[in-house]
Each structure stands twice: as structure tokens, then as C-alpha cells.
Amino acid sequence: MRRTPAGRRLAEHAVTILAAVEAAHLDLAPGAEPNGTLRTAGFATAIRAHLLPLVTELATSHPGVHLLVREHEPAEALELLAADETDLALTYDYNLAPATFEPAVRATALWTAPWGLGVPAQDAADGGTTVEVFARFATHAWIVNSRNTADETVVRTLASMAGFTPRITHRADNLDLVQGMITAGLGVGLLPATLGTVPDVRLIPLTAPDVVLRAYAVARHGRLNWPPLALITERSTRPDTGAPPGGRQGDGRP
């Protein structure tokens, strides 16, 4: 019995195919050396505080791993994840406006950051619970995020507890711009407690209840063990990473 010419060609292809399957197994198996391009989409603070330092670190420790970075708010990043246009979504929510995640994904907690109320410096009056602070600014206009509704939900929830409906007049995605609006007398708005404020803006702490932003790394279940994804998630959740200043975009919302 002898192989036909077509059989010999098939055998040659089989060698190549089996070699490719073995290479893929070694490349993708849990515990394999991380190698490949990881697509990430997330909010600016997470990118700046976690991903950008990793780019330099990975160039030395894991030169085979490359990061592609896209800046997006949580809803946008999760849509990209669902459409298989990104491998890792960096998102956030607030303790008073918790996010829900689809069963197909897993969210890993990264860090938390307290937020306060940014007001004109001349109007600042420290003291009181969060509800009492909100009540003092019931007649002011309010500034919320233009690309995410989470902080608006927080503002409306706390205003309701203080007995009023907030007059939301301005929306901005950039925290520096929010401070500029506050300085110009356009309203008051939530700001990260760790964010340095300009001289004409004061940050009033919000306690009882606290307002806390919570950041997450979100990935699809089928890819959690992919070595590059596992590496970046592990590096992002290390205790020595620390909490970044802010929440929305650093020079904008988280």
C-alpha cells in the first residue's frame, strides 16, 4: 500500500498543522510564558496609574507582551468587551450606584477612592454628614459627568435623602473643567478626595454615607487564564500598586 500524491501532500500539511496546534497549546496554556498583544479599554486614571507604568515594566520583564490602549468610560469599554473588540475592560462604579456585570464576564476589584463635594471656596463650610452637606447646596446648580450616569445617580440619591431634587445644568467629562466651572460659579459637583483643587475650589468631605469610587478589571470567563491577561490583571491588583488619585479621568473623569 502506497500513498497517493494527494496523500503525501496531506501528510506534509498534517505535520505543519500539528506543529501549529502544539505551538498554540504552549502559547495559550495556563502557566505558559505570557506572549502576545493584549487589547485594553478603560478610564483614564486606570490607564495612567496602572497600564502606562506596566508598559515600561513589561518591556524588560515580558518583552513578548504588548498592550494596546483605548480610553473609554465603563459602558463603552464593556460594549467593546462584549463585541470582542477588547480583551480587558477597566471600569468603575460608586458604592451608592453599584454596577451590574453580565454572567459572561468576571470583575476583579482593583482599588477604591473616596470622593467629596467640590464647591466655590467662599461657600465652603466644613462639618456635617453627607446629607447635611447636600442640603446646604440644595439651591445650587449641579455639574455631572457627560459620558457616564453613575455620579449623577449618586447626586440624585443623596439629594433625595436631603429632601430636594438637584438642578443639573452642566455636564463635563474632564475634572479640570469641572473645577473651572465651579470657579466660574456654574455649580457644584463631585470630585475625588485626593485630587488637588485650584485656589477658588474647596473640597468638602462626604461621610455618613461615604461616597466611594470602586475600580474593576473586567474580562470574559473564557479568557481569564490567557497568560497575558492573567499577568496584567495580577500586576494591576498588586498591593504595592497603590490607589491612584481620582476616579474618572485624572485630568478628566476617573
N, C-alpha and C positions, 0 to 999 in steps of 0.2 A: 504494500500500500504506500503510495507516494502522494505528497501534497500537490495540488494543482497550483498553477501560478497565482491564482487568486488566494489560495490558502496560504502560500508563502508570504504574500503581501499582508494578509490579515495577521499572521503571526508577528510580522515586523511591527505592525501597528499596535498589537497587543503588548509588546514589550514597552513601547512608549507610553501606552495608556496606563499600564500597571505602575510604571515608574512615576507617572504624574499623580496617580492615586496615592501612592506611598508618600510622595513629597507633600501632597496636600494634608495627609494624615499627620505627618510630622510637624507641619506648619500650624495646623489648627487644633491639635490635641491639647487638652488642658495640661499645663506644665511645660509645654514647648517654649522655646525661646521666642519672645514676642517679636513679631516681624510683620510689617505691612502698614497700610495707611488707615488711620482712624479718623472718621468724619465726626466732627463735634459741632453742636449748635447750642448756644446758651447766652445768658445775660452777661453784660459787660464786666461786672465786678468779678464774677466767677472766672471769666476768661482771663482777666488781668491778674487776679490774685492766685489762680491755680494753674491754668493752662500755659500761660506765657512763661512762667518760671520753669515749667516742665519741658518746654521746647529746648532750652539750654541744657537742662539736666539730661534729657534723653539723647542729645547729640553725642554725649560721652558714654552714658551707661547702656543705651539701647539704640545704636545708630540705625537699626533696621526699622524703627518705628517712626512714622511721620504723622503729624497732626494737621488736619485741615480744619480751619476755624471759621465759623459763621456766627455773627452776633444776632440773637433773636430773643424776643420775650417768650415766656413759658408756653403760651398757647401755640405760637408759631413753631417753636422748637419741637413740641410734641406732635404737631401735624407732620413735620419733616420726618420724625421718627416713625410714625405710622405709615408714611409713604415710602419707607426705606430709602430716604434721601439723607439720613444721618445715622450714625451708629450710637451716639451718646448725646443725650439732651441734658443740659444743666438748667434747672428750673428753680422756682421759689414759690412760696405761699406765705401767709401770715397765720399765726395761731388763732386769730379771730376771723380768718377767711380761709379755712383749710381747703387744699386742693384734693381732688379725687383722681386716681390713676386707673387706667384700663387694666383688666386682668392680664393682658398680654405683655405688660411691662412690669419691671420692678424698680422701685425708687429707693435709693440709698441716701440716708441723711448725710449731709456734708457739714454744715455749721448753722449757727443761729446768730442773729444780731438784733439788739434792741433798737426801737425807733422812738422818736419823740415828736413833738409838735413844733414846727418852725413858725415863728411869729415875728412881727416887727419888734425891734429891740425896745422901743419906747412903750410897747404894750405888754411886755413880758412881766409876769407876776408868778413867781415860783410858789410851789405848795399846792396841796390838794390831790385828790385822786384823779384818775384819768377822766372820769365822768365830770368832776367838778371843773377840770381844766377845759374840757369841751364846752361846758355850759357858759364859761366866761367869754367864749368866742362864738356864741350862737348867732350873733348878728353879722359876723364877718363873712366875706366870700371865701370859698374853699377851692384849693388847687389840687387836682388829682392827676394820675398817670394818663397819658394819651394812648398807650398801647397795651394796657393791662387794667382789668377792672378790680384786682384784688385790693388795692389800697382804698379805692372808692367804697368797696364793701365794708372795710374796716371803719372808714369815716362815717358812713351811714349807720352802721351798727352802734357805734359809740354815741353818735348824735342822738339816735333814738333813745338810748339809755339815759341821755341827758335831757330828753324831752323836747327836741326840736328836729326839724328837717334841714339838713345843710343846704346852703345855696351854692351849688357847684357851678362856677363860672369859667374857670380856666383849666386847661389840661396841658401837661408838658411831660416829656419823657426824660428830660435832662435835669439832674438835680441842681446844677449850677444855675440853670434857667429858672427853676422853681425858686431858688434863693433870690434871684434878680426880680422875680415877680413879687415876692414878699417885700423886698426892699422898696419896690415901686408902689406898694400899697394896694396890690391887686388881690390880696387874700392871704390865707394861712394854709399850711399843708404839712403832711408827714415828711420827716427827714430822718436819716439814720442817726442814732445817738452818737456814733463815733465819727461822724462827718464834721470837719472843721467848718464853722459858719463864718460868713462875712460879718464885719462890724455891725451892720444895721439889722442883723437877724439874730434872734435868740432862740435856743432850743429848750423847750420845756419838757422835762422827763414825764413819761406816761407810765404810771404804776397803778395797780388795783383797778382794772386789769392792766397788765403789761401789754405792750404791742411788740411782737417779736416776729421778725422775718426768718423763715426757715428755708435753707437751700438744699437741693437734691441733685443727685446724679441718676438719670433715668435711662434704662436700656431694655431692649426686648429680651424675654426669657431665653430664647433660642441662641442668644449671642453672649450670654453672661460669662461663659468660660473661654471665649475667644481671647487668647493671650494678650494682644494689645489693649483690648477693652478692660480686661481684668487688671492689667498693670496700671492703666490710667485711673481707674476707679479706686484702686488701692492707694495710689500715690495721693489722690485728691482727698482721701479720708484719713490720712495720717494725722496723729495728734499734733505733730510738730508743724503742720501746715498753718495752723492758726486761723482765726476768723478775720476776714478782710473787712476794711472799713466800708460801711454802706450796705446796700441791699440791691436796689435796682441798678442802674448804670452808675459806675463810680463818678464820672463826671456827668452822668445822667442817672437814670433809674438803675436799680441794682445791676 
